């Protein structure tokens, strides 16, 4: 009976230590992604009239990946007022937005990026009127950061750009960012701690058994 209790106690200790190791590893999982974007609009293609659309990229932005899915700002399209009596037509005018991760939960990221392309179509003919839409070419795209895999999608694929007299001509470009985390792997130090504790418990059990037999 005494040996059975000892073995049961050893098993319980191993289970508790294993759960503690998993919990500690999970607590260190990355969650905060800091990023910026860069953009380009090809002004040589598909524009009739003076260009009135620019793009302000995101700078020092961040999102919490802990929720799994989050709306992520990529920057803003800005429509300027056209000159009196003039108008500008956009016909499949290309644009691109580059997503540049900077830091994942304190770890710098320097080589990963994702590029989203699209086209502008429509007319801006007064400070109060714009029919221009920004349409992304790819409905989704994935970026692998190692322990985090990011999937970008565009539920509002055709974004209508407001004229200059509405919200200052500013329209936010957004993507739905969904993250999935790779299974956590215990650190070597944690594994070593668990094995050392198990060995100590086994040795204590053996010494106790010898002492009991000697007294008998």
ZAMARKOL-485295 format. One record per residue (C-alpha): residue number from 0; x, y, z; residue in one letter. Coordinates in steps of 0.05 Angstrom, whole numbers. Last residue first. Layout:
REM residues N
<dose><vexnu>NUM</vexnu><X>X</X><Y>Y</Y><Z>Z</Z><selum>A</selum></dose>
...
This chain:
REM residues 216
<dose><vexnu>215</vexnu><X>240</X><Y>-81</Y><Z>191</Z><selum>X</selum></dose>
<dose><vexnu>214</vexnu><X>280</X><Y>-18</Y><Z>204</Z><selum>X</selum></dose>
<dose><vexnu>213</vexnu><X>326</X><Y>-34</Y><Z>145</Z><selum>X</selum></dose>
<dose><vexnu>212</vexnu><X>266</X><Y>-46</Y><Z>99</Z><selum>X</selum></dose>
<dose><vexnu>211</vexnu><X>236</X><Y>22</Y><Z>115</Z><selum>X</selum></dose>
<dose><vexnu>210</vexnu><X>302</X><Y>57</Y><Z>105</Z><selum>X</selum></dose>
<dose><vexnu>209</vexnu><X>311</X><Y>23</Y><Z>37</Z><selum>X</selum></dose>
<dose><vexnu>208</vexnu><X>242</X><Y>44</Y><Z>15</Z><selum>X</selum></dose>
<dose><vexnu>207</vexnu><X>253</X><Y>116</Y><Z>37</Z><selum>X</selum></dose>
<dose><vexnu>206</vexnu><X>318</X><Y>118</Y><Z>-3</Z><selum>X</selum></dose>
<dose><vexnu>205</vexnu><X>282</X><Y>92</Y><Z>-65</Z><selum>X</selum></dose>
<dose><vexnu>204</vexnu><X>225</X><Y>142</Y><Z>-59</Z><selum>X</selum></dose>
<dose><vexnu>203</vexnu><X>274</X><Y>199</Y><Z>-49</Z><selum>X</selum></dose>
<dose><vexnu>202</vexnu><X>311</X><Y>178</Y><Z>-112</Z><selum>X</selum></dose>
<dose><vexnu>201</vexnu><X>247</X><Y>176</Y><Z>-153</Z><selum>X</selum></dose>
<dose><vexnu>200</vexnu><X>226</X><Y>245</Y><Z>-128</Z><selum>X</selum></dose>
<dose><vexnu>199</vexnu><X>294</X><Y>274</Y><Z>-145</Z><selum>X</selum></dose>
<dose><vexnu>198</vexnu><X>293</X><Y>243</Y><Z>-215</Z><selum>X</selum></dose>
<dose><vexnu>197</vexnu><X>224</X><Y>272</Y><Z>-228</Z><selum>X</selum></dose>
<dose><vexnu>196</vexnu><X>248</X><Y>341</Y><Z>-204</Z><selum>X</selum></dose>
<dose><vexnu>195</vexnu><X>309</X><Y>338</Y><Z>-250</Z><selum>X</selum></dose>
<dose><vexnu>194</vexnu><X>266</X><Y>317</Y><Z>-309</Z><selum>X</selum></dose>
<dose><vexnu>193</vexnu><X>217</X><Y>375</Y><Z>-298</Z><selum>X</selum></dose>
<dose><vexnu>192</vexnu><X>272</X><Y>426</Y><Z>-290</Z><selum>X</selum></dose>
<dose><vexnu>191</vexnu><X>309</X><Y>402</Y><Z>-352</Z><selum>X</selum></dose>
<dose><vexnu>190</vexnu><X>245</X><Y>408</Y><Z>-393</Z><selum>X</selum></dose>
<dose><vexnu>189</vexnu><X>235</X><Y>479</Y><Z>-369</Z><selum>X</selum></dose>
<dose><vexnu>188</vexnu><X>307</X><Y>498</Y><Z>-385</Z><selum>X</selum></dose>
<dose><vexnu>187</vexnu><X>300</X><Y>467</Y><Z>-455</Z><selum>X</selum></dose>
<dose><vexnu>186</vexnu><X>239</X><Y>512</Y><Z>-469</Z><selum>X</selum></dose>
<dose><vexnu>185</vexnu><X>173</X><Y>477</Y><Z>-477</Z><selum>X</selum></dose>
<dose><vexnu>184</vexnu><X>145</X><Y>478</Y><Z>-548</Z><selum>X</selum></dose>
<dose><vexnu>183</vexnu><X>81</X><Y>518</Y><Z>-561</Z><selum>X</selum></dose>
<dose><vexnu>182</vexnu><X>38</X><Y>495</Y><Z>-619</Z><selum>X</selum></dose>
<dose><vexnu>181</vexnu><X>41</X><Y>547</Y><Z>-676</Z><selum>X</selum></dose>
<dose><vexnu>180</vexnu><X>-4</X><Y>607</Y><Z>-669</Z><selum>X</selum></dose>
<dose><vexnu>179</vexnu><X>-58</X><Y>626</Y><Z>-719</Z><selum>X</selum></dose>
<dose><vexnu>178</vexnu><X>-72</X><Y>698</Y><Z>-737</Z><selum>X</selum></dose>
<dose><vexnu>177</vexnu><X>-130</X><Y>730</Y><Z>-776</Z><selum>X</selum></dose>
<dose><vexnu>176</vexnu><X>-122</X><Y>801</Y><Z>-802</Z><selum>X</selum></dose>
<dose><vexnu>175</vexnu><X>-183</X><Y>833</Y><Z>-834</Z><selum>X</selum></dose>
<dose><vexnu>174</vexnu><X>-155</X><Y>887</Y><Z>-879</Z><selum>X</selum></dose>
<dose><vexnu>173</vexnu><X>-167</X><Y>961</Y><Z>-879</Z><selum>X</selum></dose>
<dose><vexnu>172</vexnu><X>-157</X><Y>1022</Y><Z>-924</Z><selum>X</selum></dose>
<dose><vexnu>171</vexnu><X>-184</X><Y>1084</Y><Z>-889</Z><selum>X</selum></dose>
<dose><vexnu>170</vexnu><X>-218</X><Y>1138</Y><Z>-930</Z><selum>X</selum></dose>
<dose><vexnu>169</vexnu><X>-199</X><Y>1212</Y><Z>-921</Z><selum>X</selum></dose>
<dose><vexnu>168</vexnu><X>-228</X><Y>1266</Y><Z>-966</Z><selum>X</selum></dose>
<dose><vexnu>167</vexnu><X>-232</X><Y>1314</Y><Z>-907</Z><selum>X</selum></dose>
<dose><vexnu>166</vexnu><X>-287</X><Y>1271</Y><Z>-876</Z><selum>X</selum></dose>
<dose><vexnu>165</vexnu><X>-332</X><Y>1290</Y><Z>-935</Z><selum>X</selum></dose>
<dose><vexnu>164</vexnu><X>-314</X><Y>1355</Y><Z>-970</Z><selum>X</selum></dose>
<dose><vexnu>163</vexnu><X>-254</X><Y>1323</Y><Z>-1004</Z><selum>X</selum></dose>
<dose><vexnu>162</vexnu><X>-295</X><Y>1268</Y><Z>-1036</Z><selum>X</selum></dose>
<dose><vexnu>161</vexnu><X>-302</X><Y>1198</Y><Z>-1005</Z><selum>X</selum></dose>
<dose><vexnu>160</vexnu><X>-267</X><Y>1138</Y><Z>-1035</Z><selum>X</selum></dose>
<dose><vexnu>159</vexnu><X>-311</X><Y>1076</Y><Z>-1044</Z><selum>X</selum></dose>
<dose><vexnu>158</vexnu><X>-274</X><Y>1013</Y><Z>-1023</Z><selum>X</selum></dose>
<dose><vexnu>157</vexnu><X>-286</X><Y>952</Y><Z>-1067</Z><selum>X</selum></dose>
<dose><vexnu>156</vexnu><X>-260</X><Y>891</Y><Z>-1029</Z><selum>X</selum></dose>
<dose><vexnu>155</vexnu><X>-299</X><Y>905</Y><Z>-966</Z><selum>X</selum></dose>
<dose><vexnu>154</vexnu><X>-287</X><Y>835</Y><Z>-937</Z><selum>X</selum></dose>
<dose><vexnu>153</vexnu><X>-212</X><Y>842</Y><Z>-953</Z><selum>X</selum></dose>
<dose><vexnu>152</vexnu><X>-171</X><Y>785</Y><Z>-925</Z><selum>X</selum></dose>
<dose><vexnu>151</vexnu><X>-102</X><Y>780</Y><Z>-893</Z><selum>X</selum></dose>
<dose><vexnu>150</vexnu><X>-78</X><Y>715</Y><Z>-863</Z><selum>X</selum></dose>
<dose><vexnu>149</vexnu><X>-22</X><Y>717</Y><Z>-812</Z><selum>X</selum></dose>
<dose><vexnu>148</vexnu><X>17</X><Y>655</Y><Z>-788</Z><selum>X</selum></dose>
<dose><vexnu>147</vexnu><X>50</X><Y>664</Y><Z>-721</Z><selum>X</selum></dose>
<dose><vexnu>146</vexnu><X>107</X><Y>621</Y><Z>-692</Z><selum>X</selum></dose>
<dose><vexnu>145</vexnu><X>147</X><Y>629</Y><Z>-756</Z><selum>X</selum></dose>
<dose><vexnu>144</vexnu><X>124</X><Y>697</Y><Z>-784</Z><selum>X</selum></dose>
<dose><vexnu>143</vexnu><X>87</X><Y>667</Y><Z>-844</Z><selum>X</selum></dose>
<dose><vexnu>142</vexnu><X>47</X><Y>718</Y><Z>-884</Z><selum>X</selum></dose>
<dose><vexnu>141</vexnu><X>-17</X><Y>696</Y><Z>-920</Z><selum>X</selum></dose>
<dose><vexnu>140</vexnu><X>-58</X><Y>732</Y><Z>-972</Z><selum>X</selum></dose>
<dose><vexnu>139</vexnu><X>-132</X><Y>740</Y><Z>-985</Z><selum>X</selum></dose>
<dose><vexnu>138</vexnu><X>-182</X><Y>768</Y><Z>-1036</Z><selum>X</selum></dose>
<dose><vexnu>137</vexnu><X>-126</X><Y>787</Y><Z>-1085</Z><selum>X</selum></dose>
<dose><vexnu>136</vexnu><X>-136</X><Y>845</Y><Z>-1134</Z><selum>X</selum></dose>
<dose><vexnu>135</vexnu><X>-158</X><Y>898</Y><Z>-1083</Z><selum>X</selum></dose>
<dose><vexnu>134</vexnu><X>-209</X><Y>948</Y><Z>-1109</Z><selum>X</selum></dose>
<dose><vexnu>133</vexnu><X>-204</X><Y>1023</Y><Z>-1094</Z><selum>X</selum></dose>
<dose><vexnu>132</vexnu><X>-268</X><Y>1057</Y><Z>-1116</Z><selum>X</selum></dose>
<dose><vexnu>131</vexnu><X>-275</X><Y>1126</Y><Z>-1147</Z><selum>X</selum></dose>
<dose><vexnu>130</vexnu><X>-345</X><Y>1155</Y><Z>-1153</Z><selum>X</selum></dose>
<dose><vexnu>129</vexnu><X>-328</X><Y>1222</Y><Z>-1122</Z><selum>X</selum></dose>
<dose><vexnu>128</vexnu><X>-371</X><Y>1284</Y><Z>-1113</Z><selum>X</selum></dose>
<dose><vexnu>127</vexnu><X>-371</X><Y>1342</Y><Z>-1064</Z><selum>X</selum></dose>
<dose><vexnu>126</vexnu><X>-303</X><Y>1374</Y><Z>-1078</Z><selum>X</selum></dose>
<dose><vexnu>125</vexnu><X>-320</X><Y>1366</Y><Z>-1152</Z><selum>X</selum></dose>
<dose><vexnu>124</vexnu><X>-308</X><Y>1320</Y><Z>-1212</Z><selum>X</selum></dose>
<dose><vexnu>123</vexnu><X>-273</X><Y>1259</Y><Z>-1183</Z><selum>X</selum></dose>
<dose><vexnu>122</vexnu><X>-287</X><Y>1199</Y><Z>-1229</Z><selum>X</selum></dose>
<dose><vexnu>121</vexnu><X>-282</X><Y>1124</Y><Z>-1222</Z><selum>X</selum></dose>
<dose><vexnu>120</vexnu><X>-234</X><Y>1065</Y><Z>-1220</Z><selum>X</selum></dose>
<dose><vexnu>119</vexnu><X>-172</X><Y>1054</Y><Z>-1177</Z><selum>X</selum></dose>
<dose><vexnu>118</vexnu><X>-136</X><Y>987</Y><Z>-1180</Z><selum>X</selum></dose>
<dose><vexnu>117</vexnu><X>-106</X><Y>937</Y><Z>-1131</Z><selum>X</selum></dose>
<dose><vexnu>116</vexnu><X>-44</X><Y>906</Y><Z>-1102</Z><selum>X</selum></dose>
<dose><vexnu>115</vexnu><X>-28</X><Y>880</Y><Z>-1033</Z><selum>X</selum></dose>
<dose><vexnu>114</vexnu><X>45</X><Y>866</Y><Z>-1016</Z><selum>X</selum></dose>
<dose><vexnu>113</vexnu><X>66</X><Y>825</Y><Z>-955</Z><selum>X</selum></dose>
<dose><vexnu>112</vexnu><X>131</X><Y>832</Y><Z>-917</Z><selum>X</selum></dose>
<dose><vexnu>111</vexnu><X>181</X><Y>793</Y><Z>-876</Z><selum>X</selum></dose>
<dose><vexnu>110</vexnu><X>256</X><Y>809</Y><Z>-872</Z><selum>X</selum></dose>
<dose><vexnu>109</vexnu><X>263</X><Y>855</Y><Z>-812</Z><selum>X</selum></dose>
<dose><vexnu>108</vexnu><X>225</X><Y>830</Y><Z>-751</Z><selum>X</selum></dose>
<dose><vexnu>107</vexnu><X>247</X><Y>853</Y><Z>-682</Z><selum>X</selum></dose>
<dose><vexnu>106</vexnu><X>224</X><Y>810</Y><Z>-622</Z><selum>X</selum></dose>
<dose><vexnu>105</vexnu><X>187</X><Y>850</Y><Z>-569</Z><selum>X</selum></dose>
<dose><vexnu>104</vexnu><X>119</X><Y>817</Y><Z>-579</Z><selum>X</selum></dose>
<dose><vexnu>103</vexnu><X>127</X><Y>815</Y><Z>-654</Z><selum>X</selum></dose>
<dose><vexnu>102</vexnu><X>163</X><Y>876</Y><Z>-680</Z><selum>X</selum></dose>
<dose><vexnu>101</vexnu><X>169</X><Y>912</Y><Z>-747</Z><selum>X</selum></dose>
<dose><vexnu>100</vexnu><X>120</X><Y>877</Y><Z>-794</Z><selum>X</selum></dose>
<dose><vexnu>99</vexnu><X>120</X><Y>913</Y><Z>-863</Z><selum>X</selum></dose>
<dose><vexnu>98</vexnu><X>55</X><Y>911</Y><Z>-903</Z><selum>X</selum></dose>
<dose><vexnu>97</vexnu><X>66</X><Y>938</Y><Z>-973</Z><selum>X</selum></dose>
<dose><vexnu>96</vexnu><X>8</X><Y>973</Y><Z>-1007</Z><selum>X</selum></dose>
<dose><vexnu>95</vexnu><X>3</X><Y>975</Y><Z>-1083</Z><selum>X</selum></dose>
<dose><vexnu>94</vexnu><X>-35</X><Y>1018</Y><Z>-1132</Z><selum>X</selum></dose>
<dose><vexnu>93</vexnu><X>-54</X><Y>1009</Y><Z>-1205</Z><selum>X</selum></dose>
<dose><vexnu>92</vexnu><X>-100</X><Y>1056</Y><Z>-1244</Z><selum>X</selum></dose>
<dose><vexnu>91</vexnu><X>-154</X><Y>1012</Y><Z>-1274</Z><selum>X</selum></dose>
<dose><vexnu>90</vexnu><X>-188</X><Y>1073</Y><Z>-1305</Z><selum>X</selum></dose>
<dose><vexnu>89</vexnu><X>-186</X><Y>1136</Y><Z>-1262</Z><selum>X</selum></dose>
<dose><vexnu>88</vexnu><X>-221</X><Y>1198</Y><Z>-1287</Z><selum>X</selum></dose>
<dose><vexnu>87</vexnu><X>-204</X><Y>1268</Y><Z>-1263</Z><selum>X</selum></dose>
<dose><vexnu>86</vexnu><X>-248</X><Y>1329</Y><Z>-1267</Z><selum>X</selum></dose>
<dose><vexnu>85</vexnu><X>-240</X><Y>1404</Y><Z>-1279</Z><selum>X</selum></dose>
<dose><vexnu>84</vexnu><X>-288</X><Y>1463</Y><Z>-1274</Z><selum>X</selum></dose>
<dose><vexnu>83</vexnu><X>-256</X><Y>1490</Y><Z>-1210</Z><selum>X</selum></dose>
<dose><vexnu>82</vexnu><X>-193</X><Y>1452</Y><Z>-1193</Z><selum>X</selum></dose>
<dose><vexnu>81</vexnu><X>-203</X><Y>1384</Y><Z>-1162</Z><selum>X</selum></dose>
<dose><vexnu>80</vexnu><X>-209</X><Y>1378</Y><Z>-1086</Z><selum>X</selum></dose>
<dose><vexnu>79</vexnu><X>-160</X><Y>1327</Y><Z>-1056</Z><selum>X</selum></dose>
<dose><vexnu>78</vexnu><X>-179</X><Y>1254</Y><Z>-1045</Z><selum>X</selum></dose>
<dose><vexnu>77</vexnu><X>-138</X><Y>1220</Y><Z>-991</Z><selum>X</selum></dose>
<dose><vexnu>76</vexnu><X>-131</X><Y>1144</Y><Z>-986</Z><selum>X</selum></dose>
<dose><vexnu>75</vexnu><X>-112</X><Y>1123</Y><Z>-917</Z><selum>X</selum></dose>
<dose><vexnu>74</vexnu><X>-65</X><Y>1072</Y><Z>-886</Z><selum>X</selum></dose>
<dose><vexnu>73</vexnu><X>-63</X><Y>996</Y><Z>-877</Z><selum>X</selum></dose>
<dose><vexnu>72</vexnu><X>-109</X><Y>994</Y><Z>-816</Z><selum>X</selum></dose>
<dose><vexnu>71</vexnu><X>-120</X><Y>925</Y><Z>-787</Z><selum>X</selum></dose>
<dose><vexnu>70</vexnu><X>-187</X><Y>897</Y><Z>-766</Z><selum>X</selum></dose>
<dose><vexnu>69</vexnu><X>-175</X><Y>839</Y><Z>-718</Z><selum>X</selum></dose>
<dose><vexnu>68</vexnu><X>-181</X><Y>763</Y><Z>-718</Z><selum>X</selum></dose>
<dose><vexnu>67</vexnu><X>-149</X><Y>713</Y><Z>-670</Z><selum>X</selum></dose>
<dose><vexnu>66</vexnu><X>-163</X><Y>752</Y><Z>-606</Z><selum>X</selum></dose>
<dose><vexnu>65</vexnu><X>-91</X><Y>749</Y><Z>-583</Z><selum>X</selum></dose>
<dose><vexnu>64</vexnu><X>-64</X><Y>782</Y><Z>-646</Z><selum>X</selum></dose>
<dose><vexnu>63</vexnu><X>-65</X><Y>851</Y><Z>-614</Z><selum>X</selum></dose>
<dose><vexnu>62</vexnu><X>-51</X><Y>904</Y><Z>-667</Z><selum>X</selum></dose>
<dose><vexnu>61</vexnu><X>1</X><Y>959</Y><Z>-677</Z><selum>X</selum></dose>
<dose><vexnu>60</vexnu><X>17</X><Y>1021</Y><Z>-718</Z><selum>X</selum></dose>
<dose><vexnu>59</vexnu><X>81</X><Y>1061</Y><Z>-717</Z><selum>X</selum></dose>
<dose><vexnu>58</vexnu><X>65</X><Y>1089</Y><Z>-786</Z><selum>X</selum></dose>
<dose><vexnu>57</vexnu><X>8</X><Y>1071</Y><Z>-832</Z><selum>X</selum></dose>
<dose><vexnu>56</vexnu><X>15</X><Y>1098</Y><Z>-903</Z><selum>X</selum></dose>
<dose><vexnu>55</vexnu><X>-17</X><Y>1162</Y><Z>-929</Z><selum>X</selum></dose>
<dose><vexnu>54</vexnu><X>-43</X><Y>1152</Y><Z>-1000</Z><selum>X</selum></dose>
<dose><vexnu>53</vexnu><X>-55</X><Y>1205</Y><Z>-1053</Z><selum>X</selum></dose>
<dose><vexnu>52</vexnu><X>-113</X><Y>1220</Y><Z>-1101</Z><selum>X</selum></dose>
<dose><vexnu>51</vexnu><X>-122</X><Y>1285</Y><Z>-1140</Z><selum>X</selum></dose>
<dose><vexnu>50</vexnu><X>-84</X><Y>1269</Y><Z>-1204</Z><selum>X</selum></dose>
<dose><vexnu>49</vexnu><X>-94</X><Y>1319</Y><Z>-1259</Z><selum>X</selum></dose>
<dose><vexnu>48</vexnu><X>-136</X><Y>1295</Y><Z>-1317</Z><selum>X</selum></dose>
<dose><vexnu>47</vexnu><X>-146</X><Y>1226</Y><Z>-1348</Z><selum>X</selum></dose>
<dose><vexnu>46</vexnu><X>-109</X><Y>1174</Y><Z>-1306</Z><selum>X</selum></dose>
<dose><vexnu>45</vexnu><X>-103</X><Y>1101</Y><Z>-1329</Z><selum>X</selum></dose>
<dose><vexnu>44</vexnu><X>-28</X><Y>1091</Y><Z>-1322</Z><selum>X</selum></dose>
<dose><vexnu>43</vexnu><X>28</X><Y>1140</Y><Z>-1310</Z><selum>X</selum></dose>
<dose><vexnu>42</vexnu><X>8</X><Y>1158</Y><Z>-1239</Z><selum>X</selum></dose>
<dose><vexnu>41</vexnu><X>24</X><Y>1088</Y><Z>-1213</Z><selum>X</selum></dose>
<dose><vexnu>40</vexnu><X>5</X><Y>1094</Y><Z>-1140</Z><selum>X</selum></dose>
<dose><vexnu>39</vexnu><X>56</X><Y>1068</Y><Z>-1090</Z><selum>X</selum></dose>
<dose><vexnu>38</vexnu><X>51</X><Y>1050</Y><Z>-1017</Z><selum>X</selum></dose>
<dose><vexnu>37</vexnu><X>89</X><Y>1034</Y><Z>-953</Z><selum>X</selum></dose>
<dose><vexnu>36</vexnu><X>62</X><Y>1004</Y><Z>-889</Z><selum>X</selum></dose>
<dose><vexnu>35</vexnu><X>82</X><Y>1001</Y><Z>-816</Z><selum>X</selum></dose>
<dose><vexnu>34</vexnu><X>81</X><Y>947</Y><Z>-763</Z><selum>X</selum></dose>
<dose><vexnu>33</vexnu><X>77</X><Y>928</Y><Z>-690</Z><selum>X</selum></dose>
<dose><vexnu>32</vexnu><X>48</X><Y>860</Y><Z>-673</Z><selum>X</selum></dose>
<dose><vexnu>31</vexnu><X>27</X><Y>846</Y><Z>-601</Z><selum>X</selum></dose>
<dose><vexnu>30</vexnu><X>9</X><Y>774</Y><Z>-583</Z><selum>X</selum></dose>
<dose><vexnu>29</vexnu><X>70</X><Y>729</Y><Z>-577</Z><selum>X</selum></dose>
<dose><vexnu>28</vexnu><X>63</X><Y>669</Y><Z>-530</Z><selum>X</selum></dose>
<dose><vexnu>27</vexnu><X>102</X><Y>676</Y><Z>-464</Z><selum>X</selum></dose>
<dose><vexnu>26</vexnu><X>42</X><Y>655</Y><Z>-422</Z><selum>X</selum></dose>
<dose><vexnu>25</vexnu><X>36</X><Y>592</Y><Z>-464</Z><selum>X</selum></dose>
<dose><vexnu>24</vexnu><X>105</X><Y>569</Y><Z>-443</Z><selum>X</selum></dose>
<dose><vexnu>23</vexnu><X>90</X><Y>580</Y><Z>-369</Z><selum>X</selum></dose>
<dose><vexnu>22</vexnu><X>24</X><Y>543</Y><Z>-375</Z><selum>X</selum></dose>
<dose><vexnu>21</vexnu><X>57</X><Y>484</Y><Z>-411</Z><selum>X</selum></dose>
<dose><vexnu>20</vexnu><X>111</X><Y>479</Y><Z>-358</Z><selum>X</selum></dose>
<dose><vexnu>19</vexnu><X>60</X><Y>483</Y><Z>-302</Z><selum>X</selum></dose>
<dose><vexnu>18</vexnu><X>18</X><Y>429</Y><Z>-334</Z><selum>X</selum></dose>
<dose><vexnu>17</vexnu><X>78</X><Y>383</Y><Z>-339</Z><selum>X</selum></dose>
<dose><vexnu>16</vexnu><X>98</X><Y>398</Y><Z>-266</Z><selum>X</selum></dose>
<dose><vexnu>15</vexnu><X>28</X><Y>381</Y><Z>-242</Z><selum>X</selum></dose>
<dose><vexnu>14</vexnu><X>27</X><Y>316</Y><Z>-283</Z><selum>X</selum></dose>
<dose><vexnu>13</vexnu><X>96</X><Y>295</Y><Z>-256</Z><selum>X</selum></dose>
<dose><vexnu>12</vexnu><X>75</X><Y>310</Y><Z>-185</Z><selum>X</selum></dose>
<dose><vexnu>11</vexnu><X>13</X><Y>268</Y><Z>-193</Z><selum>X</selum></dose>
<dose><vexnu>10</vexnu><X>53</X><Y>210</Y><Z>-221</Z><selum>X</selum></dose>
<dose><vexnu>9</vexnu><X>102</X><Y>213</Y><Z>-162</Z><selum>X</selum></dose>
<dose><vexnu>8</vexnu><X>45</X><Y>215</Y><Z>-112</Z><selum>X</selum></dose>
<dose><vexnu>7</vexnu><X>13</X><Y>155</Y><Z>-145</Z><selum>X</selum></dose>
<dose><vexnu>6</vexnu><X>79</X><Y>118</Y><Z>-141</Z><selum>X</selum></dose>
<dose><vexnu>5</vexnu><X>86</X><Y>134</Y><Z>-68</Z><selum>X</selum></dose>
<dose><vexnu>4</vexnu><X>15</X><Y>114</Y><Z>-52</Z><selum>X</selum></dose>
<dose><vexnu>3</vexnu><X>26</X><Y>47</Y><Z>-87</Z><selum>X</selum></dose>
<dose><vexnu>2</vexnu><X>91</X><Y>36</Y><Z>-49</Z><selum>X</selum></dose>
<dose><vexnu>1</vexnu><X>56</X><Y>48</Y><Z>18</Z><selum>X</selum></dose>
<dose><vexnu>0</vexnu><X>0</X><Y>0</Y><Z>0</Z><selum>X</selum></dose>
